[in-house]
Amino acid sequence: MSDSRPGDGSERPHHPQPRAQMESVQELIPLAKEMMAQKPRGKLVKLYVLGSVLALFSVVLGLMETVCSPFTAASRVRDQEDAVAELRDACEQQSLHKQALLGRGKAQAATLSSRALSLRQHAS
C-alpha cells in the first residue's frame, strides 16, 4: 500500500459511488499496460480481446435498444390500435350482413306465406 499509484483503487473506499463505473473504465488502461508488461500467453490475450469485443458489442446493442425503444413501443401501440379497429370493422360488417340476411329472410317468409295462402285459396 505504500507504493499506491493513481487508479489502483487503494485510495478510494470500497463502497460503490456514482462515479465508480467511470473510474473502472479509466482503470482499464493501466490494467492493459500491466498485462502486457507480464508477457501473457497468446491464448489468454485472445480470450481478453474476445471478452472485450463482446462487452463492446453488448454496449452498442444496449445503446441501440435504448435509442430505438420509444419507436418500437409506439409502433406496437399503433399496431394494436389497428388490430382493434380491424376487429371492430369486421364485427360491424358481420352484424350488417346478419341484419341483411334477417331482412331477406323475413321478406322471403312473407312471400312464401302469401304464396301459401294463395295456394290454399286455389286448392279449396
ABEGO torsion letter per residue (X at the ends): XABBBBGAGAABBABBBAAAAAAAAAAAAAAAAAAAAAGBBAAAAAAAAAAAAAAAAAAAAAAAAAAAAAAAAAAAAAAAAAAAAAAAAAAAAAAAAAAAAAAAAAAAAAAAAAAAAAAAAAAX
